[in-house]
Amino acid sequence: MSKTPTPYQRFATVYDLMGADDHSIKMTEYSHKIFRKFKIKPTIGLELCCGTGTAIEKFADMGILMSGLDGSAAMLARAAKKLRGRGVPLYHKQLPKFKILDQNDSRRTRRFDLVTCFYDSLNYLKNRRELQTSFRSVFRHLQPGGWFIFDMNTPEALKILWDEQVFAEARDDLAWIWKNDYNPKTCSARCSTTFFEKKGKAWERFDEVHVERAYDNEAIKSSLRAAGFVVKGFYRCYSFHRPTKSTYRICAVAQRPE
Ligand SMILES: C[S@@+](CC[C@H](N)C(=O)[O-])C[C@H]1O[C@@H](n2cnc3c(N)ncnc32)[C@H](O)[C@@H]1O
């Protein structure tokens, strides 16, 4: 029997080529507005599920001392290449339970004043328990008063944008077909991806399966509170407006109390 292809292995090699990291550029610009709104002056940041490291690069350009964490060695290899010479520590670790130790005292957890997590990353958590455990892990890595900013797909996004949808594009050297479906019982969507990448004169095919789950707004907020956070903002992503029933992406701004 063939093994289900693991996500973010070969996809890592074409992720930026497809422009998939454009979202994280948009999120760093939006985060900058969030910093101004809440008078946040981050100095040491951790980008969770950092992928190919584009958001880290942008935050580092803003003067924030960044670190990154991701569960995919292939995505981290791309990030390492992009961030070469910038002294950014990159950690190969998995959510929901992760621990980064202090370099100077290995008995202590390293703490940051900003943790971010962008795009569909948290939608890969399989259930509410994993979501809450992840929030607890983030909380432990924040200094008192530190901030956690993330965005996520809503159930509405998976239902309307994903269910029975096929996304396809053909470029000169890269083509892809993504077939999606949605299970309303589990609030989860499955995306079966097929890529063709031109290598010399030949085309190479690879496949990956991605499964995302979405959580309603109250579940996200109460999980944040249960982890110890104060929810300072909960928005229609890229704006400072409240989410509505037809919102496809939310952004949460949470603070570890002083
Ligand atoms: C949609 S990509 C987003 C990457 C990056 N944040 C961006 O905006 O371009 C999702 C990322 O989450 C990572 N990821 C998914 N589940 C994870 C988990 N349980 N632990 C660590 N990383 C995970 C994947 O390896 C991948 O790099």
Ligand as a Chemical Component Dictionary entry (heavy atoms), coordinates in Angstrom:
data_LIG
# 
_chem_comp.id                   LIG 
_chem_comp.type                 NON-POLYMER 
_chem_comp.pdbx_formal_charge   0 
_chem_comp.three_letter_code    LIG 
# 
loop_
_chem_comp_atom.comp_id 
_chem_comp_atom.atom_id 
_chem_comp_atom.alt_atom_id 
_chem_comp_atom.type_symbol 
_chem_comp_atom.charge 
_chem_comp_atom.model_Cartn_x 
_chem_comp_atom.model_Cartn_y 
_chem_comp_atom.model_Cartn_z 
_chem_comp_atom.pdbx_ordinal 
LIG C1  C1  C 0  0.613 27.165 5.328  1  
LIG S1  S1  S 1  2.265 26.904 5.864  2  
LIG C2  C2  C 0  2.587 28.520 6.527  3  
LIG C3  C3  C 0  4.053 28.848 6.555  4  
LIG C4  C4  C 0  4.324 30.288 6.930  5  
LIG N1  N1  N 0  3.800 30.594 8.247  6  
LIG C5  C5  C 0  3.715 31.234 5.899  7  
LIG O1  O1  O 0  2.832 32.036 6.272  8  
LIG O2  O2  O -1 4.114 31.161 4.724  9  
LIG C6  C6  C 0  2.051 25.928 7.324  10 
LIG C7  C7  C 0  3.350 25.629 8.055  11 
LIG O3  O3  O 0  3.006 25.047 9.314  12 
LIG C8  C8  C 0  3.894 23.989 9.586  13 
LIG N2  N2  N 0  3.194 23.079 10.499 14 
LIG C9  C9  C 0  1.980 22.495 10.321 15 
LIG N3  N3  N 0  1.657 21.757 11.385 16 
LIG C10 C10 C 0  2.679 21.871 12.271 17 
LIG C11 C11 C 0  2.932 21.353 13.575 18 
LIG N4  N4  N 0  2.059 20.553 14.185 19 
LIG N5  N5  N 0  4.091 21.680 14.193 20 
LIG C12 C12 C 0  4.991 22.497 13.585 21 
LIG N6  N6  N 0  4.803 23.018 12.357 22 
LIG C13 C13 C 0  3.672 22.715 11.700 23 
LIG C14 C14 C 0  4.188 23.378 8.229  24 
LIG O4  O4  O 0  5.381 22.623 8.236  25 
LIG C15 C15 C 0  4.258 24.624 7.356  26 
LIG O5  O5  O 0  5.561 25.135 7.271  27 
# 
loop_
_chem_comp_bond.comp_id 
_chem_comp_bond.atom_id_1 
_chem_comp_bond.atom_id_2 
_chem_comp_bond.value_order 
_chem_comp_bond.pdbx_ordinal 
LIG C1  S1  SING 1  
LIG S1  C2  SING 2  
LIG S1  C6  SING 3  
LIG C2  C3  SING 4  
LIG C3  C4  SING 5  
LIG C4  N1  SING 6  
LIG C4  C5  SING 7  
LIG C5  O1  DOUB 8  
LIG C5  O2  SING 9  
LIG C6  C7  SING 10 
LIG C7  O3  SING 11 
LIG C7  C15 SING 12 
LIG O3  C8  SING 13 
LIG C8  N2  SING 14 
LIG C8  C14 SING 15 
LIG N2  C9  SING 16 
LIG N2  C13 SING 17 
LIG C9  N3  DOUB 18 
LIG N3  C10 SING 19 
LIG C10 C11 SING 20 
LIG C10 C13 DOUB 21 
LIG C11 N4  SING 22 
LIG C11 N5  DOUB 23 
LIG N5  C12 SING 24 
LIG C12 N6  DOUB 25 
LIG N6  C13 SING 26 
LIG C14 O4  SING 27 
LIG C14 C15 SING 28 
LIG C15 O5  SING 29 
# 
